[in-house]
């Protein structure tokens, strides 16, 4: 079964640290499906957002343990992809009005 680019990329990740990385090293971040690899992420970003990708780094983020009274639970695990774009490439997704 083939997955489309919008099945792989769940949503962009916007934090202060990633905003600084985007300005200094032209790197953007996405929350992606937990069963994809860096080749699939590269193709999905290039097809969906029409930019040239230089490199992709992927990491699993473990969910934190949480409590509600005496009940112990856990937030879900998720996967983060850091995508470095070629020089001169920009995403309108991260641009402000």
N, CA, C and O atoms as a MOPAC input file, in Angstrom:
PM7 MOZYME 1SCF
protein

 N      0.83700 1    -1.17900 1     0.00000 1
 C      0.00000 1     0.00000 1     0.00000 1
 C      0.88200 1     1.24400 1     0.00000 1
 O      1.77800 1     1.37900 1     0.83300 1
 N      0.63000 1     2.12400 1    -0.91300 1
 C      1.41400 1     3.34700 1    -0.98000 1
 C      0.72500 1     4.43400 1    -0.16000 1
 O     -0.50100 1     4.51600 1    -0.09500 1
 N      1.54800 1     5.25300 1     0.45200 1
 C      1.03600 1     6.36500 1     1.25600 1
 C      1.36000 1     7.65600 1     0.55000 1
 O      2.44900 1     7.82400 1     0.00200 1
 N      0.40800 1     8.56700 1     0.56600 1
 C      0.61700 1     9.87800 1    -0.02600 1
 C      1.38200 1    10.78100 1     0.92900 1
 O      1.55300 1    10.45000 1     2.10200 1
 N      1.83900 1    11.91200 1     0.43100 1
 C      2.61900 1    12.81400 1     1.28700 1
 C      1.82200 1    13.36300 1     2.46000 1
 O      2.39400 1    13.65500 1     3.51000 1
 N      0.52000 1    13.50600 1     2.30100 1
 C     -0.28900 1    14.04100 1     3.38900 1
 C     -0.66700 1    12.96300 1     4.39300 1
 O     -1.18200 1    13.27800 1     5.46600 1
 N     -0.42300 1    11.69700 1     4.06600 1
 C     -0.56800 1    10.61700 1     5.04300 1
 C      0.66900 1    10.52400 1     5.92700 1
 O      0.57600 1    10.07900 1     7.07200 1
 N      1.81500 1    10.93300 1     5.41900 1
 C      3.08900 1    10.83800 1     6.14800 1
 C      3.27900 1    12.04300 1     7.06600 1
 O      3.60900 1    11.87700 1     8.24000 1
 N      3.07700 1    13.23800 1     6.54900 1
 C      3.26000 1    14.46300 1     7.33200 1
 C      1.98400 1    14.75700 1     8.11200 1
 O      0.94300 1    15.01800 1     7.50900 1
 N      2.04700 1    14.72000 1     9.42700 1
 C      0.85900 1    14.97300 1    10.23500 1
 C      0.64800 1    16.46700 1    10.41800 1
 O     -0.41300 1    16.99000 1    10.07600 1
 N      1.66200 1    17.17000 1    10.96100 1
 C      1.54500 1    18.61200 1    11.10900 1
 C      2.92200 1    19.21400 1    11.32300 1
 O      3.83800 1    18.51800 1    11.76100 1
 N      3.08500 1    20.50900 1    11.01700 1
 C      4.36900 1    21.16600 1    11.28200 1
 C      4.53100 1    21.38700 1    12.78000 1
 O      3.54900 1    21.50800 1    13.51300 1
 N      5.77100 1    21.43900 1    13.21900 1
 C      6.08900 1    21.63600 1    14.62100 1
 C      6.68500 1    23.02700 1    14.77100 1
 O      7.73100 1    23.31600 1    14.18900 1
 N      6.03800 1    23.88900 1    15.54100 1
 C      6.48100 1    25.26700 1    15.71400 1
 C      6.81900 1    25.51100 1    17.18200 1
 O      5.92500 1    25.59200 1    18.02400 1
 N      8.09400 1    25.62500 1    17.48200 1
 C      8.55500 1    25.99600 1    18.81100 1
 C      9.58800 1    27.10700 1    18.65400 1
 O      9.99900 1    27.42800 1    17.53900 1
 N      9.99800 1    27.68300 1    19.76200 1
 C     11.00900 1    28.73400 1    19.69600 1
 C     12.33800 1    28.19000 1    19.18100 1
 O     13.01900 1    28.83900 1    18.38700 1
 N     12.69500 1    27.00400 1    19.63400 1
 C     13.96400 1    26.40500 1    19.21900 1
 C     13.96900 1    26.11200 1    17.71800 1
 O     14.96000 1    26.37500 1    17.03600 1
 N     12.87700 1    25.57400 1    17.20900 1
 C     12.80700 1    25.23900 1    15.78600 1
 C     12.73400 1    26.51100 1    14.93800 1
 O     13.25400 1    26.53200 1    13.82300 1
 N     12.10200 1    27.56300 1    15.44400 1
 C     12.08300 1    28.83700 1    14.72500 1
 C     13.49700 1    29.39600 1    14.59900 1
 O     13.86600 1    29.92400 1    13.55000 1
 N     14.28600 1    29.28000 1    15.66100 1
 C     15.68900 1    29.70800 1    15.59600 1
 C     16.49700 1    28.86900 1    14.63500 1
 O     17.35300 1    29.39600 1    13.92400 1
 N     16.24100 1    27.55800 1    14.60000 1
 C     16.92900 1    26.67800 1    13.65100 1
 C     16.55700 1    27.02100 1    12.22400 1
 O     17.39200 1    26.93500 1    11.32300 1
 N     15.30500 1    27.41100 1    12.01200 1
 C     14.85800 1    27.73700 1    10.66200 1
 C     15.55200 1    28.99100 1    10.16200 1
 O     15.88100 1    29.09000 1     8.98000 1
 N     15.77700 1    29.94700 1    11.04900 1
 C     16.45000 1    31.17600 1    10.65000 1
 C     17.94700 1    30.97200 1    10.44000 1
 O     18.53500 1    31.57300 1     9.54000 1
 N     18.57000 1    30.12400 1    11.26800 1
 C     20.02900 1    29.97500 1    11.17900 1
 C     20.47000 1    28.89100 1    10.19100 1
 O     21.40100 1    29.11200 1     9.41700 1
 N     19.82000 1    27.72900 1    10.20600 1
 C     20.28900 1    26.61700 1     9.36600 1
 C     19.29000 1    26.16700 1     8.31300 1
 O     19.51000 1    25.15200 1     7.65200 1
 N     18.17600 1    26.91300 1     8.14300 1
 C     17.15300 1    26.58700 1     7.14700 1
 C     16.57200 1    25.19200 1     7.39000 1
 O     16.39500 1    24.40900 1     6.45700 1
 N     16.27800 1    24.89600 1     8.66400 1
 C     15.72700 1    23.60200 1     9.05900 1
 C     14.30700 1    23.79500 1     9.57300 1
 O     14.04200 1    24.70200 1    10.36300 1
 N     13.38700 1    22.93200 1     9.11700 1
 C     12.00800 1    22.95000 1     9.58600 1
 C     11.69500 1    21.58500 1    10.19200 1
 O     12.39000 1    20.60600 1     9.92100 1
 N     10.64400 1    21.52400 1    11.01400 1
 C     10.32200 1    20.27900 1    11.71000 1
 C      8.85900 1    19.91200 1    11.48400 1
 O      7.99300 1    20.77400 1    11.33900 1
 N      8.61400 1    18.60600 1    11.45900 1
 C      7.27100 1    18.07300 1    11.28300 1
 C      7.04800 1    16.92600 1    12.24400 1
 O      7.98400 1    16.21100 1    12.60100 1
 N      5.80100 1    16.75200 1    12.66500 1
 C      5.39800 1    15.53000 1    13.34100 1
 C      4.96400 1    14.58800 1    12.22800 1
 O      4.12000 1    14.93700 1    11.40300 1
 N      5.54800 1    13.38600 1    12.20800 1
 C      5.27300 1    12.43100 1    11.13800 1
 C      4.74100 1    11.12700 1    11.73800 1
 O      4.78300 1    10.92100 1    12.95100 1
 N      4.24300 1    10.25800 1    10.86600 1
 C      3.78200 1     8.94600 1    11.33200 1
 C      4.93100 1     8.18200 1    11.95800 1
 O      6.08600 1     8.37300 1    11.57900 1
 N      4.62700 1     7.33000 1    12.89900 1
 C      5.68700 1     6.64000 1    13.63900 1
 C      6.29000 1     5.47600 1    12.87300 1
 O      7.26400 1     4.88900 1    13.34400 1
 N      5.75900 1     5.11900 1    11.72000 1
 C      6.28500 1     3.97500 1    10.98000 1
 C      6.96000 1     4.36500 1     9.66000 1
 O      7.14400 1     3.51300 1     8.79100 1
 N      7.33000 1     5.63600 1     9.50000 1
 C      7.98100 1     6.06600 1     8.26400 1
 C      9.48500 1     6.21500 1     8.47100 1
 O      9.96100 1     6.33900 1     9.59900 1
 N     10.22200 1     6.20100 1     7.36600 1
 C     11.67500 1     6.40100 1     7.43400 1
 C     12.02700 1     7.72100 1     6.75000 1
 O     11.16000 1     8.41800 1     6.22400 1
 N     13.32500 1     8.04500 1     6.77000 1
 C     13.73500 1     9.35700 1     6.27000 1
 C     13.55600 1     9.50600 1     4.76000 1
 O     13.36200 1    10.62300 1     4.28000 1
 N     13.61500 1     8.42200 1     4.00800 1
 C     13.41200 1     8.50600 1     2.56000 1
 C     11.96800 1     8.88500 1     2.25100 1
 O     11.71600 1     9.71400 1     1.37700 1
 N     11.02000 1     8.27900 1     2.96400 1
 C      9.61100 1     8.60900 1     2.76300 1
 C      9.31200 1    10.05100 1     3.16800 1
 O      8.52200 1    10.72900 1     2.51000 1
 N      9.93600 1    10.52300 1     4.24600 1
 C      9.72900 1    11.90300 1     4.68200 1
 C     10.29000 1    12.86700 1     3.64500 1
 O      9.65700 1    13.87800 1     3.33900 1
 N     11.47100 1    12.57000 1     3.09800 1
 C     12.07600 1    13.42900 1     2.07100 1
 C     11.15600 1    13.54900 1     0.85300 1
 O     10.90900 1    14.65100 1     0.36500 1
 N     10.65800 1    12.42600 1     0.37200 1
 C      9.77200 1    12.46500 1    -0.80300 1
 C      8.47700 1    13.20700 1    -0.50600 1
 O      7.98200 1    13.96000 1    -1.34500 1
 N      7.92400 1    12.99500 1     0.69600 1
 C      6.66300 1    13.64500 1     1.05300 1
 C      6.82200 1    15.16200 1     1.11700 1
 O      5.95100 1    15.89100 1     0.64200 1
 N      7.91700 1    15.64600 1     1.69400 1
 C      8.13700 1    17.09000 1     1.79200 1
 C      8.37800 1    17.68100 1     0.40300 1
 O      7.85700 1    18.75100 1     0.08800 1
 N      9.15600 1    17.00200 1    -0.42100 1
 C      9.43600 1    17.52300 1    -1.76200 1
 C      8.17800 1    17.57200 1    -2.62100 1
 O      7.98200 1    18.52600 1    -3.37300 1
 N      7.31900 1    16.55000 1    -2.51900 1
 C      6.10700 1    16.51800 1    -3.34000 1
 C      5.05000 1    17.47800 1    -2.80000 1
 O      4.45700 1    18.23700 1    -3.56600 1
 N      4.81100 1    17.45300 1    -1.49500 1
 C      3.71600 1    18.24200 1    -0.92300 1
 C      4.03300 1    19.72900 1    -0.88500 1
 O      3.16000 1    20.55400 1    -1.15700 1
 N      5.26400 1    20.08200 1    -0.55300 1
 C      5.60400 1    21.48900 1    -0.34700 1
 C      6.44300 1    22.09300 1    -1.47100 1
 O      6.73000 1    23.29000 1    -1.45700 1
 N      6.83600 1    21.27200 1    -2.44000 1
 C      7.56400 1    21.72000 1    -3.63300 1
 C      8.83800 1    22.48300 1    -3.28800 1
 O      9.05100 1    23.59900 1    -3.76100 1
 N      9.68500 1    21.87100 1    -2.45700 1
 C     10.99000 1    22.42800 1    -2.08900 1
 C     12.03800 1    21.33700 1    -2.25700 1
 O     11.70000 1    20.15500 1    -2.31200 1
 N     13.31000 1    21.72800 1    -2.33900 1
 C     14.41700 1    20.77100 1    -2.42400 1
 C     14.93900 1    20.49900 1    -1.02100 1
 O     15.25100 1    21.42800 1    -0.27600 1
 N     15.03400 1    19.22300 1    -0.66300 1
 C     15.46500 1    18.82000 1     0.67000 1
 C     16.93500 1    18.43900 1     0.63400 1
 O     17.35600 1    17.66300 1    -0.22300 1
 N     17.72000 1    18.98100 1     1.56300 1
 C     19.13700 1    18.66300 1     1.66600 1
 C     19.36100 1    17.42300 1     2.52600 1
 O     20.09300 1    16.51800 1     2.12500 1
 N     18.73000 1    17.37100 1     3.71700 1
 C     18.87400 1    16.20400 1     4.59200 1
 C     17.65900 1    16.08800 1     5.50100 1
 O     16.91300 1    17.04700 1     5.70000 1
 N     17.47900 1    14.88100 1     6.05100 1
 C     16.38200 1    14.60300 1     6.96800 1
 C     16.94400 1    13.85600 1     8.16800 1
 O     17.65200 1    12.86100 1     8.01100 1
 N     16.62800 1    14.33600 1     9.36800 1
 C     16.95100 1    13.63400 1    10.60600 1
 C     15.64100 1    13.29900 1    11.30400 1
 O     14.73500 1    14.12800 1    11.37900 1
 N     15.55300 1    12.07600 1    11.81200 1
 C     14.32700 1    11.61000 1    12.45100 1
 C     14.64200 1    11.16000 1    13.86300 1
 O     15.68600 1    10.55900 1    14.11800 1
 N     13.72300 1    11.45800 1    14.78700 1
 C     13.88900 1    10.98200 1    16.16000 1
 C     12.53600 1    10.60800 1    16.75400 1
 O     11.51400 1    11.22500 1    16.45500 1
 N     12.55400 1     9.57900 1    17.60500 1
 C     11.37100 1     9.18900 1    18.35100 1
 C     11.34500 1     9.99100 1    19.64100 1
 O     12.36000 1    10.10400 1    20.32800 1
 N     10.19600 1    10.54300 1    19.96700 1
 C     10.02000 1    11.28800 1    21.20900 1
 C      9.13100 1    10.43400 1    22.10400 1
 O      8.00300 1    10.10400 1    21.74000 1
 N      9.64200 1    10.08400 1    23.26500 1
 C      8.89600 1     9.24500 1    24.19900 1
 C      7.87400 1    10.09600 1    24.95100 1
 O      8.15400 1    11.23500 1    25.32500 1
 N      6.69100 1     9.53100 1    25.16700 1
 C      5.64500 1    10.23100 1    25.89700 1
 C      5.95300 1    10.30400 1    27.38200 1
 O      6.55400 1     9.39000 1    27.94600 1
 N      5.54300 1    11.38400 1    28.00400 1
 C      5.79500 1    11.58800 1    29.42400 1
 C      4.76000 1    10.82600 1    30.26800 1
 O      3.60300 1    10.69900 1    29.86900 1
 N      5.18300 1    10.32300 1    31.43000 1
 C      4.18700 1     9.75200 1    32.34600 1
 C      3.37400 1    10.87900 1    32.99900 1
 O      3.93400 1    11.90000 1    33.39700 1
 N      2.08800 1    10.69500 1    33.10300 1
 C      1.18900 1    11.69400 1    33.68300 1
 C      0.27600 1    11.02000 1    34.70100 1
 O     -0.03300 1     9.83300 1    34.59400 1
 N     -0.15200 1    11.80900 1    35.69600 1
 C     -1.05400 1    11.30600 1    36.73000 1
 C     -2.31100 1    12.15200 1    36.76300 1
 O     -2.27700 1    13.35500 1    36.50800 1
 N     -3.41600 1    11.50700 1    37.08100 1
 C     -4.66300 1    12.19700 1    37.37700 1
 C     -5.15400 1    11.60200 1    38.68500 1
 O     -5.81500 1    10.56400 1    38.70400 1
 N     -4.82600 1    12.26700 1    39.75900 1
 C     -5.16200 1    11.71600 1    41.07300 1
 C     -4.31500 1    10.49700 1    41.35600 1
 O     -3.08700 1    10.56700 1    41.32200 1
 N     -4.95800 1     9.38900 1    41.63200 1
 C     -4.20400 1     8.16300 1    41.91600 1
 C     -3.98700 1     7.30500 1    40.67600 1
 O     -3.37000 1     6.24300 1    40.76400 1
 N     -4.48000 1     7.74300 1    39.53100 1
 C     -4.36600 1     6.97100 1    38.30800 1
 C     -3.13800 1     7.41300 1    37.51800 1
 O     -2.93900 1     8.60600 1    37.28400 1
 N     -2.33100 1     6.46500 1    37.11700 1
 C     -1.11500 1     6.74100 1    36.35900 1
 C     -1.36800 1     6.46200 1    34.88700 1
 O     -1.94300 1     5.43200 1    34.53400 1
 N     -0.94300 1     7.37200 1    34.03400 1
 C     -1.09900 1     7.20200 1    32.59800 1
 C      0.16100 1     7.64600 1    31.88500 1
 O      1.17500 1     7.93300 1    32.52100 1
 N      0.09700 1     7.70400 1    30.54800 1
 C      1.25900 1     8.07300 1    29.74900 1
 C      0.78100 1     8.73700 1    28.47700 1
 O     -0.17500 1     8.28700 1    27.84600 1
 N      1.46000 1     9.81800 1    28.10300 1
 C      1.17600 1    10.43800 1    26.81600 1
 C      1.73300 1     9.55000 1    25.72100 1
 O      2.67900 1     8.80000 1    25.96400 1
 N      1.17000 1     9.61300 1    24.51400 1
 C      1.65000 1     8.73100 1    23.44800 1
 C      3.03400 1     9.11800 1    22.93700 1
 O      3.42800 1    10.28200 1    23.01100 1
 N      3.77400 1     8.12800 1    22.41600 1
 C      5.04800 1     8.37100 1    21.75000 1
 C      4.75900 1     8.95300 1    20.36900 1
 O      3.70800 1     8.68400 1    19.78500 1
 N      5.70000 1     9.75600 1    19.84300 1
 C      5.53300 1    10.33000 1    18.51600 1
 C      6.89100 1    10.50600 1    17.85300 1
 O      7.92900 1    10.45700 1    18.51400 1
 N      6.87200 1    10.70800 1    16.55700 1
 C      8.10400 1    10.82400 1    15.78200 1
 C      8.23100 1    12.23500 1    15.22000 1
 O      7.26900 1    12.80500 1    14.70500 1
 N      9.45600 1    12.79400 1    15.33400 1
 C      9.75100 1    14.14000 1    14.86400 1
 C     10.76500 1    14.04300 1    13.72700 1
 O     11.73600 1    13.29100 1    13.81200 1
 N     10.52900 1    14.81200 1    12.66100 1
 C     11.45400 1    14.86300 1    11.53200 1
 C     11.97900 1    16.28000 1    11.38200 1
 O     11.20400 1    17.22600 1    11.24800 1
 N     13.31400 1    16.42400 1    11.40700 1
 C     13.96200 1    17.70600 1    11.15400 1
 C     14.44900 1    17.70300 1     9.71000 1
 O     15.30000 1    16.89400 1     9.34200 1
 N     13.91600 1    18.59500 1     8.90000 1
 C     14.18900 1    18.62500 1     7.46900 1
 C     15.00500 1    19.87600 1     7.16300 1
 O     14.54900 1    20.99500 1     7.39600 1
 N     16.21800 1    19.67900 1     6.63900 1
 C     17.06400 1    20.79400 1     6.22800 1
 C     16.85700 1    21.02800 1     4.73700 1
 O     16.96800 1    20.10800 1     3.92800 1
 N     16.55500 1    22.27700 1     4.38900 1
 C     16.29200 1    22.63500 1     2.99900 1
 C     17.55800 1    23.18700 1     2.35600 1
 O     18.45100 1    23.68300 1     3.04300 1
 N     17.62500 1    23.09500 1     1.02500 1
 C     18.75100 1    23.66300 1     0.28600 1
 C     18.75900 1    25.18100 1     0.42400 1
 O     17.75100 1    25.78800 1     0.78500 1
 N     19.90400 1    25.78400 1     0.13400 1
 C     20.04200 1    27.23700 1     0.19400 1
 C     19.07000 1    27.89300 1    -0.78600 1
 O     18.91700 1    27.43600 1    -1.91900 1
 N     18.42900 1    28.94300 1    -0.35000 1
 C     17.50000 1    29.66400 1    -1.20500 1
 C     16.07500 1    29.13300 1    -1.14900 1
 O     15.16600 1    29.78700 1    -1.65900 1
 N     15.85000 1    27.98400 1    -0.55300 1
 C     14.50600 1    27.41900 1    -0.43800 1
 C     13.83200 1    27.98300 1     0.81600 1
 O     14.47500 1    28.14400 1     1.85200 1
 N     12.53400 1    28.28000 1     0.71500 1
 C     11.76100 1    28.75700 1     1.84900 1
 C     10.40700 1    28.08800 1     1.83100 1
 O      9.92200 1    27.65000 1     0.78800 1
 N      9.79800 1    28.01800 1     3.01600 1
 C      8.43200 1    27.52500 1     3.12100 1
 C      7.52100 1    28.68000 1     3.49700 1
 O      7.78100 1    29.38000 1     4.47500 1
 N      6.46700 1    28.88600 1     2.74000 1
 C      5.50300 1    29.93000 1     3.06000 1
 C      4.72300 1    29.56500 1     4.32200 1
 O      4.08100 1    30.41600 1     4.93700 1
 N      4.78700 1    28.30500 1     4.69000 1
 C      4.11900 1    27.79100 1     5.88200 1
 C      4.62400 1    28.49100 1     7.13500 1
 O      3.85000 1    28.71000 1     8.06700 1
 N      5.89300 1    28.84400 1     7.17800 1
 C      6.51300 1    29.43400 1     8.35300 1
 C      6.61900 1    30.95200 1     8.27200 1
 O      7.08500 1    31.58200 1     9.22200 1
 N      6.20800 1    31.54100 1     7.18400 1
 C      6.32100 1    32.97500 1     7.02700 1
 C      5.13100 1    33.67300 1     7.70100 1
 O      4.00700 1    33.17400 1     7.64300 1
 N      5.37200 1    34.79900 1     8.32700 1
 C      4.28700 1    35.55800 1     8.93800 1
 C      3.71600 1    36.54300 1     7.92200 1
 O      4.34200 1    36.84300 1     6.90500 1
 N      2.53500 1    37.03000 1     8.21100 1
 C      1.87100 1    37.96100 1     7.29800 1
 C      2.55900 1    39.26200 1     7.35000 1
 O      2.16400 1    40.19800 1     6.65600 1

